[in-house]
Amino acid sequence: MATATESEPMLNMETLSIQPGNMELFAFDEETTDVVLYVDGKKLHLSRGVLMQASPVFRKMLASNGKKEQNEITLPDKSYEEFVLFLRCVCPLEYVKLNEDIIEMVLPLAKEYQVNSLLQKCEDWLLTEIEFIVGEVIGHVKETQTEVEFFAKCLLYGAKNELNTLYNRAFELLVPYNLIRYQNTAFYKLLPDKNKWQLLEARMVKIEKTQHIADGSFPTEIETEEDDDQ
């Protein structure tokens, strides 16, 4: 599990096996593969139709548009391990059980290639994990990061990947906490300034309405004279 630091959280690649057993992933199959992706100088044999259905970015890359179809595409500046894991999350014959580390790897690629189905899976997993934490479900206690840091991570993921439901839920949960609880995490530091200001403004509004400075919760809001006049 990633721990918040002052830089981008680092993943333990040894714990993320991209290859189940000894089976070669994305090997050539004359009946199903008709396009080759080159990543880190290695070949990945895939189905044009699968890629085009999953991603409008791949569709644009692979569509002929009256020209000769591209059968080989080189993807520079991509990690082979991360890209194989991403493809395993996309291709129908593969199965990857999501966790925090895997989501951290594949979410940026899902956004870049506009794979909406994978974006939705990642968002659903993170929302479910939030509810486990909020409900204090046994077996989902954070050992290496606090729940506040996890909420900050979800806020960042929501902001960067346009996952609005995730963003709104994480925002709602972070508002009651003092800034000092998450301001030094990598996740908060990477937030766009506009999102930081929205979070701080929402907390100040809440403090004014409840006339209470809280860390983690607010009492029932007190109606102000201005509210009564409206």
Secondary structure, 3 states (H helix, E strand, C coil): CCCCCCCCCCCCHHHCCCCCCCCCCCCCCCCCCCEEEEECCEEEEECHHHHHHHCHHHHHHHCCCCCCCCCEEECCCCCHHHHHHHHHHHCCCCCCCCCHHHHHHHHHHHHHCCCHHHHHHHHHHHHHHHHHHHCCCCCCCCCCCCHHHHHHHHHHHHHHHCCHHHHHHHHHHHCCCCHHHCCCCHHHHCCCHHHHHHHHHHHHHHHHHHCCCCCCCCCCCCCCHHHHHC
